[in-house]
Amino acid sequence: MTVDNSQDIKKILDIENKEWRESLDYVLKEQGPERVRQLLRQLQIRAQEQGVSIPFTANTPYINTIPHTREPNFPGNRELERRIKSIIRWNAMAMVVRANRESDGIGGHISTYASVANLWEVGFNHFWRGRTDDFLGDMVYFQGHAAPGVYSRAFLEGRLTEQDLSHFRNELNPQGGLSSYPHPFLMKDFWEFPTVSMGLTALTAIYQARFNHYLVDRGLRKSSGRKVWAMLGDGEMDEPESLGAITLAAREHLDNLIFVVNGNLQRLDGPVRGNGKIIQELEAAFRGAGWNVIKVIWGSDWDRLLDEDKSGRLVQRMDEVLDGEMQRYKASSGAFVRKDFFGKYPELLQLVENYTDEQLGRLTRGGHDPVKVYAAYKAAVEHKGSPTVILAQTIKGYGLGEAGEGKNITHSQKKLNEEELKEFRTRFNIPISDDQIAQAPCYKPAEDSPEMKYLKQRREVLGGCLPKRFDGSQPMACQTDWLVQDYLAGSGERELATTMVFVNLLAKLLRDPELGKLIVPIVPDEARTFGMESLFREAGIYSHTGQLYEPVDKGNLLFYNEKKTGAILEEGLSEAGSMASFIAAGSAYSNNQVQTIPFYAFYSMFGFQRVGDLIWQACDSRARGFLIGATAGRTTLAGEGLQHQDGHSHVLALAPTKVKAYDPAFAYELAVIVHEGLTRMYCNQEDLIYYLTVMNETYKMPPMPKQKGVREGILKGMYRFQSTQIKGGKSKVHLLGSGAILNEVIKAQSLLETDFGIAADVWSVTSYKELYQDAIEAERWNLLHPKGKAKKPYVSQLLEKEQGVFVAASDYMKVLPASVSQWFPGPVHCLGTDGFGRSDSRSALRNFFEVDARYVAIAALSQLVKTGDIDQSILLKAIKDYKIDPDKLNPHND
């Protein structure tokens, strides 16, 4: 039949579409979903055989994953839960509004919690289990910007007082206050996970879930079925870390992990995807990575419309509409929704002809419907074999009405006027009078009210309140003196690198009866670079599935050995993932009641520079452990060049106060520092992180000097390594060295004494940070206690009887030794490695950066010229004799 009328063609296509839909419905009804999948697959194959190209899509239609016909019965009292949720909404809003009235500009967020309130309350009332004597509890990473909602609930639970809420973001108040966001460092008994640095929550939650499996597989705790929930925002999914490890979660079959992405369609300044659909984009990413994806887009009001739509136009329109339009609908009237959304197709207008504009304006999003959210959560916790992500659509600023509901300005909303407060109060039926409304008071029902009884009963059933941080640490590693003994005598004629010493030391710890099973070596696919391959066979590389293949190097002694009980977390090329594992292991004493001891070894260039935010998060998490900056130094790592050579990690390490940073040169220094770290972190239970840089340059390791104060000096940051052999000389030089550059300083001592007869002492500076922190603490004491006995910094005490000039040489930027130069008794010339790296030999690099023995010597001579101790001619002759080119490339700029 020939048809040339477009309307007739449309009718025929509609009939065909209807027949195909009815056929599918019949098969589904009679034979079930598996048969439907088989038929669709057969059709796809047949189409490809006929040359029909089918575009790939990882998306399902823009409707709820779970149809209402498969929803479980909601087990709670919906009216009481709605009432509790309304009270928590009010208090969360009120505490932010009051804080900003009392201190203008103090900040805070209203709109984020307004959008997640239902998502969180369903979790609090039905899914999130607290810690009991028999169960460690679920781990919930709360979206940081919605912290007021957690505080508000804790207020109803009796964990916080109204005074606490009134001091939100007012932590320095004498009566105490509440931190802006989740900070375990500041609220150590309340928050478990710091989550406001966006993107890091997703990453750390994934590695935490994997670490929970690691502990079970290694026999360090029993399997308990606990879940890791990460409550995320759709805007923060733009952060690279948010999606950076989702393939690992699927690859590791982390069905103990649930992401809940709050799709309120707004970032800080506007729509997340105004011209697209963020939920569809994330669905494709997660499904493609192997996750179980559950979409919660439309509330129950839409079920009837979807059931009654026989044309398929409603789902088509849902697929078409953009997020920017969805945002606009909430800020517009029901009449506009009718015209713009339903009005595109006559079938849709007919579908809603019996709906009033008011009804259309009240059609809900799925994330605000407890029935939809409960169904999604239940499906997620019951799913096996892969992680689950729930993509829930909500409205940012839900309940704020004209003050900011669904508007671009809503993220920054912190204040409401009196009329807006009244509107909010009335909408959520909060019993506060018009006379009281201006003060935005908190509201708490009577303890014997149905709401309070229900709230507490639900948490009691689920094991108690959360978040609630526990400290399960007990003194351990208190008898580790044996660790140091083998390194005190030096290496004799054998040349070693401090990386080799570190690996040897780590192997000893792994074999120790008390500590071995608790050591967690972490490395980002660079174990062989650091000489750690010897640990492969002995300790094994952790794999939840074991080793399902025979490695190509099976015949070698140091083959790549994966096993389920392996100790090493080999994280591939991911410093961020490795750091997330460090956080999980370093905070296990609190989150898992197991005191694991992480040693994370990495290219030092890719430590503080690349994952500095995660290091701050580790400090906030009160993590404990060792960060090992391997292949460290700007000139010590030969051949690698500009982006690999580290001359600044120790400068960056000055910032986080809980990081103790050391740059040891010799084996005994390294052993003494590791021993001290074990003692302070695990015996004394101090929340510290030790950063140690180790190098791959080999040289003879000297024995530990016998004089008094060496051990103390190593730990405090500086000690006299070698005194001059010249007695009674007029001039005196003090040469300070760190790390591998200490060897250049020792050579410079010989040059000065042999070529010029100048007395020179050599000092080993193991930690400029320790010297700096000690000095500024002494200065602070003196400033605030003018009548008390003045304190003297350790470095000043150490050098107070010394005369002469000082030269400090380091493989790091000159600002590092300069940070303490003001506390020296004489002038200090700083040598360092400011500038870009180069690919060359160590000797060439040290010449280029002007930190080799010759430059140390002429810096000392230059200082003596300035003090008048020697004539300038001596300096000029030294420059010539040492073949130093004053016109060479400038390492600072060239």
ChimeraX attribute file (.defattr): number of C-alpha atoms within 10 A of each C-alpha:
attribute: neighborCount
match mode: 1-to-1
recipient: residues
	/A:1	3
	/A:2	5
	/A:3	9
	/A:4	8
	/A:5	8
	/A:6	9
	/A:7	10
	/A:8	11
	/A:9	13
	/A:10	11
	/A:11	11
	/A:12	13
	/A:13	12
	/A:14	14
	/A:15	13
	/A:16	12
	/A:17	14
	/A:18	15
	/A:19	12
	/A:20	12
	/A:21	14
	/A:22	13
	/A:23	12
	/A:24	17
	/A:25	15
	/A:26	13
	/A:27	15
	/A:28	15
	/A:29	11
	/A:30	10
	/A:31	11
	/A:32	12
	/A:33	14
	/A:34	10
	/A:35	14
	/A:36	17
	/A:37	12
	/A:38	11
	/A:39	14
	/A:40	12
	/A:41	12
	/A:42	12
	/A:43	12
	/A:44	14
	/A:45	14
	/A:46	12
	/A:47	13
	/A:48	12
	/A:49	10
	/A:50	8
	/A:51	9
	/A:52	11
	/A:53	10
	/A:54	10
	/A:55	5
	/A:56	6
	/A:57	8
	/A:58	13
	/A:59	15
	/A:60	15
	/A:61	12
	/A:62	20
	/A:63	18
	/A:64	20
	/A:65	16
	/A:66	15
	/A:67	13
	/A:68	17
	/A:69	7
	/A:70	8
	/A:71	16
	/A:72	14
	/A:73	9
	/A:74	14
	/A:75	9
	/A:76	16
	/A:77	9
	/A:78	12
	/A:79	10
	/A:80	15
	/A:81	19
	/A:82	16
	/A:83	16
	/A:84	22
	/A:85	20
	/A:86	22
	/A:87	25
	/A:88	28
	/A:89	28
	/A:90	26
	/A:91	26
	/A:92	27
	/A:93	28
	/A:94	27
	/A:95	29
	/A:96	26
	/A:97	25
	/A:98	23
	/A:99	22
	/A:100	18
	/A:101	15
	/A:102	11
	/A:103	11
	/A:104	12
	/A:105	11
	/A:106	15
	/A:107	18
	/A:108	25
	/A:109	26
	/A:110	33
	/A:111	28
	/A:112	27
	/A:113	26
	/A:114	27
	/A:115	26
	/A:116	30
	/A:117	22
	/A:118	24
	/A:119	25
	/A:120	21
	/A:121	22
	/A:122	20
	/A:123	18
	/A:124	19
	/A:125	20
	/A:126	18
	/A:127	19
	/A:128	26
	/A:129	25
	/A:130	23
	/A:131	20
	/A:132	11
	/A:133	7
	/A:134	8
	/A:135	15
	/A:136	17
	/A:137	24
	/A:138	22
	/A:139	25
	/A:140	22
	/A:141	24
	/A:142	25
	/A:143	27
	/A:144	25
	/A:145	22
	/A:146	24
	/A:147	23
	/A:148	31
	/A:149	28
	/A:150	22
	/A:151	24
	/A:152	27
	/A:153	24
	/A:154	19
	/A:155	22
	/A:156	24
	/A:157	17
	/A:158	12
	/A:159	13
	/A:160	15
	/A:161	14
	/A:162	17
	/A:163	13
	/A:164	19
	/A:165	25
	/A:166	19
	/A:167	21
	/A:168	25
	/A:169	23
	/A:170	19
	/A:171	15
	/A:172	11
	/A:173	11
	/A:174	7
	/A:175	10
	/A:176	14
	/A:177	19
	/A:178	24
	/A:179	20
	/A:180	20
	/A:181	22
	/A:182	28
	/A:183	23
	/A:184	21
	/A:185	21
	/A:186	17
	/A:187	16
	/A:188	16
	/A:189	13
	/A:190	19
	/A:191	24
	/A:192	27
	/A:193	27
	/A:194	24
	/A:195	28
	/A:196	21
	/A:197	16
	/A:198	21
	/A:199	21
	/A:200	25
	/A:201	25
	/A:202	26
	/A:203	25
	/A:204	29
	/A:205	27
	/A:206	32
	/A:207	25
	/A:208	24
	/A:209	25
	/A:210	23
	/A:211	21
	/A:212	24
	/A:213	21
	/A:214	22
	/A:215	21
	/A:216	16
	/A:217	21
	/A:218	17
	/A:219	12
	/A:220	17
	/A:221	15
	/A:222	13
	/A:223	13
	/A:224	12
	/A:225	13
	/A:226	19
	/A:227	21
	/A:228	25
	/A:229	24
	/A:230	24
	/A:231	23
	/A:232	25
	/A:233	25
	/A:234	23
	/A:235	22
	/A:236	24
	/A:237	19
	/A:238	14
	/A:239	13
	/A:240	13
	/A:241	19
	/A:242	20
	/A:243	19
	/A:244	17
	/A:245	20
	/A:246	21
	/A:247	18
	/A:248	17
	/A:249	24
	/A:250	23
	/A:251	16
	/A:252	19
	/A:253	19
	/A:254	24
	/A:255	24
	/A:256	26
	/A:257	26
	/A:258	27
	/A:259	22
	/A:260	22
	/A:261	27
	/A:262	28
	/A:263	28
	/A:264	30
	/A:265	25
	/A:266	29
	/A:267	19
	/A:268	13
	/A:269	12
	/A:270	18
	/A:271	22
	/A:272	22
	/A:273	18
	/A:274	16
	/A:275	12
	/A:276	16
	/A:277	20
	/A:278	24
	/A:279	26
	/A:280	18
	/A:281	13
	/A:282	20
	/A:283	22
	/A:284	18
	/A:285	18
	/A:286	21
	/A:287	19
	/A:288	16
	/A:289	17
	/A:290	19
	/A:291	25
	/A:292	22
	/A:293	22
	/A:294	22
	/A:295	26
	/A:296	29
	/A:297	24
	/A:298	23
	/A:299	22
	/A:300	17
	/A:301	16
	/A:302	18
	/A:303	14
	/A:304	10
	/A:305	14
	/A:306	17
	/A:307	9
	/A:308	11
	/A:309	15
	/A:310	14
	/A:311	16
	/A:312	16
	/A:313	18
	/A:314	22
	/A:315	14
	/A:316	12
	/A:317	16
	/A:318	16
	/A:319	15
	/A:320	13
	/A:321	16
	/A:322	17
	/A:323	21
	/A:324	18
	/A:325	17
	/A:326	20
	/A:327	23
	/A:328	16
	/A:329	19
	/A:330	23
	/A:331	18
	/A:332	12
	/A:333	15
	/A:334	20
	/A:335	16
	/A:336	18
	/A:337	20
	/A:338	21
	/A:339	12
	/A:340	14
	/A:341	20
	/A:342	22
	/A:343	15
	/A:344	13
	/A:345	15
	/A:346	10
	/A:347	16
	/A:348	20
	/A:349	16
	/A:350	13
	/A:351	18
	/A:352	16
	/A:353	11
	/A:354	9
	/A:355	13
	/A:356	12
	/A:357	16
	/A:358	11
	/A:359	14
	/A:360	19
	/A:361	18
	/A:362	12
	/A:363	16
	/A:364	20
	/A:365	22
	/A:366	27
	/A:367	29
	/A:368	25
	/A:369	20
	/A:370	23
	/A:371	21
	/A:372	27
	/A:373	27
	/A:374	23
	/A:375	20
	/A:376	26
	/A:377	22
	/A:378	14
	/A:379	18
	/A:380	23
	/A:381	18
	/A:382	9
	/A:383	15
	/A:384	14
	/A:385	14
	/A:386	20
	/A:387	28
	/A:388	30
	/A:389	25
	/A:390	26
	/A:391	29
	/A:392	28
	/A:393	26
	/A:394	31
	/A:395	28
	/A:396	29
	/A:397	26
	/A:398	23
	/A:399	22
	/A:400	23
	/A:401	16
	/A:402	13
	/A:403	20
	/A:404	22
	/A:405	22
	/A:406	31
	/A:407	21
	/A:408	18
	/A:409	16
	/A:410	24
	/A:411	23
	/A:412	16
	/A:413	20
	/A:414	23
	/A:415	23
	/A:416	22
	/A:417	12
	/A:418	14
	/A:419	13
	/A:420	17
	/A:421	23
	/A:422	19
	/A:423	16
	/A:424	22
	/A:425	23
	/A:426	12
	/A:427	13
	/A:428	17
	/A:429	13
	/A:430	19
	/A:431	12
	/A:432	15
	/A:433	10
	/A:434	13
	/A:435	7
	/A:436	9
	/A:437	17
	/A:438	15
	/A:439	14
	/A:440	22
	/A:441	17
	/A:442	21
	/A:443	18
	/A:444	21
	/A:445	13
	/A:446	11
	/A:447	13
	/A:448	9
	/A:449	10
	/A:450	13
	/A:451	22
	/A:452	17
	/A:453	12
	/A:454	18
	/A:455	18
	/A:456	18
	/A:457	14
	/A:458	17
	/A:459	20
	/A:460	14
	/A:461	12
	/A:462	20
	/A:463	20
	/A:464	18
	/A:465	19
	/A:466	23
	/A:467	24
	/A:468	15
	/A:469	17
	/A:470	17
	/A:471	14
	/A:472	13
	/A:473	17
	/A:474	14
	/A:475	13
	/A:476	17
	/A:477	18
	/A:478	13
	/A:479	12
	/A:480	18
	/A:481	13
	/A:482	9
	/A:483	17
	/A:484	18
	/A:485	12
	/A:486	13
	/A:487	21
	/A:488	19
	/A:489	14
	/A:490	18
	/A:491	17
	/A:492	10
	/A:493	10
	/A:494	10
	/A:495	12
	/A:496	19
	/A:497	20
	/A:498	27
	/A:499	27
	/A:500	19
	/A:501	20
	/A:502	24
	/A:503	19
	/A:504	16
	/A:505	19
	/A:506	21
	/A:507	19
	/A:508	14
	/A:509	18
	/A:510	21
	/A:511	14
	/A:512	15
	/A:513	9
	/A:514	12
	/A:515	17
	/A:516	18
	/A:517	18
	/A:518	21
	/A:519	22
	/A:520	24
	/A:521	24
	/A:522	27
	/A:523	29
	/A:524	20
	/A:525	16
	/A:526	18
	/A:527	19
	/A:528	13
	/A:529	14
	/A:530	20
	/A:531	15
	/A:532	21
	/A:533	19
	/A:534	18
	/A:535	24
	/A:536	21
	/A:537	15
	/A:538	15
	/A:539	22
	/A:540	22
	/A:541	25
	/A:542	23
	/A:543	22
	/A:544	20
	/A:545	13
	/A:546	14
	/A:547	15
	/A:548	9
	/A:549	7
	/A:550	10
	/A:551	13
	/A:552	9
	/A:553	11
	/A:554	11
	/A:555	8
	/A:556	9
	/A:557	11
	/A:558	16
	/A:559	17
	/A:560	20
	/A:561	22
	/A:562	25
	/A:563	19
	/A:564	18
	/A:565	20
	/A:566	22
	/A:567	28
	/A:568	24
	/A:569	23
	/A:570	21
	/A:571	20
	/A:572	12
	/A:573	12
	/A:574	16
	/A:575	23
	/A:576	25
	/A:577	27
	/A:578	25
	/A:579	29
	/A:580	26
	/A:581	28
	/A:582	34
	/A:583	27
	/A:584	29
	/A:585	33
	/A:586	29
	/A:587	30
	/A:588	25
	/A:589	22
	/A:590	20
	/A:591	23
	/A:592	22
	/A:593	17
	/A:594	19
	/A:595	24
	/A:596	25
	/A:597	26
	/A:598	26
	/A:599	23
	/A:600	25
	/A:601	31
	/A:602	26
	/A:603	25
	/A:604	29
	/A:605	21
	/A:606	20
	/A:607	25
	/A:608	21
	/A:609	14
	/A:610	13
	/A:611	17
	/A:612	19
	/A:613	14
	/A:614	23
	/A:615	25
	/A:616	19
	/A:617	26
	/A:618	28
	/A:619	25
	/A:620	24
	/A:621	26
	/A:622	26
	/A:623	28
	/A:624	34
	/A:625	28
	/A:626	25
	/A:627	26
	/A:628	25
	/A:629	27
	/A:630	27
	/A:631	27
	/A:632	31
	/A:633	33
	/A:634	32
	/A:635	33
	/A:636	25
	/A:637	25
	/A:638	22
	/A:639	16
	/A:640	16
	/A:641	17
	/A:642	13
	/A:643	12
	/A:644	22
	/A:645	26
	/A:646	30
	/A:647	26
	/A:648	25
	/A:649	23
	/A:650	26
	/A:651	19
	/A:652	14
	/A:653	21
	/A:654	19
	/A:655	12
	/A:656	15
	/A:657	14
	/A:658	21
	/A:659	23
	/A:660	21
	/A:661	26
	/A:662	30
	/A:663	29
	/A:664	28
	/A:665	25
	/A:666	30
	/A:667	28
	/A:668	26
	/A:669	26
	/A:670	26
	/A:671	22
	/A:672	21
	/A:673	21
	/A:674	22
	/A:675	19
	/A:676	17
	/A:677	24
	/A:678	23
	/A:679	20
	/A:680	18
	/A:681	22
	/A:682	24
	/A:683	18
	/A:684	16
	/A:685	15
	/A:686	16
	/A:687	20
	/A:688	22
	/A:689	24
	/A:690	22
	/A:691	27
	/A:692	25
	/A:693	27
	/A:694	31
	/A:695	27
	/A:696	21
	/A:697	18
	/A:698	14
	/A:699	17
	/A:700	16
	/A:701	23
	/A:702	16
	/A:703	16
	/A:704	17
	/A:705	15
	/A:706	10
	/A:707	10
	/A:708	10
	/A:709	13
	/A:710	18
	/A:711	19
	/A:712	12
	/A:713	21
	/A:714	23
	/A:715	21
	/A:716	21
	/A:717	24
	/A:718	26
	/A:719	23
	/A:720	22
	/A:721	20
	/A:722	16
	/A:723	13
	/A:724	16
	/A:725	12
	/A:726	14
	/A:727	8
	/A:728	8
	/A:729	10
	/A:730	11
	/A:731	17
	/A:732	21
	/A:733	24
	/A:734	26
	/A:735	28
	/A:736	29
	/A:737	30
	/A:738	27
	/A:739	27
	/A:740	26
	/A:741	25
	/A:742	28
	/A:743	20
	/A:744	23
	/A:745	32
	/A:746	22
	/A:747	17
	/A:748	23
	/A:749	27
	/A:750	20
	/A:751	19
	/A:752	21
	/A:753	16
	/A:754	12
	/A:755	10
	/A:756	12
	/A:757	14
	/A:758	24
	/A:759	23
	/A:760	30
	/A:761	20
	/A:762	24
	/A:763	21
	/A:764	30
	/A:765	30
	/A:766	30
	/A:767	25
	/A:768	25
	/A:769	26
	/A:770	22
	/A:771	23
	/A:772	23
	/A:773	17
	/A:774	17
	/A:775	21
	/A:776	14
	/A:777	14
	/A:778	16
	/A:779	16
	/A:780	11
	/A:781	16
	/A:782	16
	/A:783	12
	/A:784	9
	/A:785	12
	/A:786	9
	/A:787	8
	/A:788	10
	/A:789	9
	/A:790	13
	/A:791	15
	/A:792	18
	/A:793	19
	/A:794	20
	/A:795	24
	/A:796	17
	/A:797	14
	/A:798	16
	/A:799	16
	/A:800	14
	/A:801	8
	/A:802	15
	/A:803	13
	/A:804	20
	/A:805	25
	/A:806	25
	/A:807	24
	/A:808	28
	/A:809	32
	/A:810	29
	/A:811	31
	/A:812	27
	/A:813	23
	/A:814	20
	/A:815	16
	/A:816	26
	/A:817	28
	/A:818	17
	/A:819	15
	/A:820	20
	/A:821	19
	/A:822	12
	/A:823	20
	/A:824	18
	/A:825	18
	/A:826	16
	/A:827	17
	/A:828	23
	/A:829	20
	/A:830	21
	/A:831	27
	/A:832	24
	/A:833	27
	/A:834	19
	/A:835	18
	/A:836	18
	/A:837	25
	/A:838	22
	/A:839	17
	/A:840	16
	/A:841	15
	/A:842	17
	/A:843	13
	/A:844	15
	/A:845	24
	/A:846	23
	/A:847	19
	/A:848	20
	/A:849	24
	/A:850	20
	/A:851	27
	/A:852	27
	/A:853	25
	/A:854	24
	/A:855	23
	/A:856	29
	/A:857	28
	/A:858	23
	/A:859	25
	/A:860	28
	/A:861	27
	/A:862	21
	/A:863	21
	/A:864	23
	/A:865	16
	/A:866	13
	/A:867	14
	/A:868	11
	/A:869	15
	/A:870	17
	/A:871	14
	/A:872	15
	/A:873	10
	/A:874	14
	/A:875	20
	/A:876	13
	/A:877	12
	/A:878	19
	/A:879	18
	/A:880	11
	/A:881	10
	/A:882	13
	/A:883	10
	/A:884	15
	/A:885	10
	/A:886	9
	/A:887	6
	/A:888	10
	/A:889	11
	/A:890	13
	/A:891	17
	/A:892	11
	/A:893	8
	/A:894	8
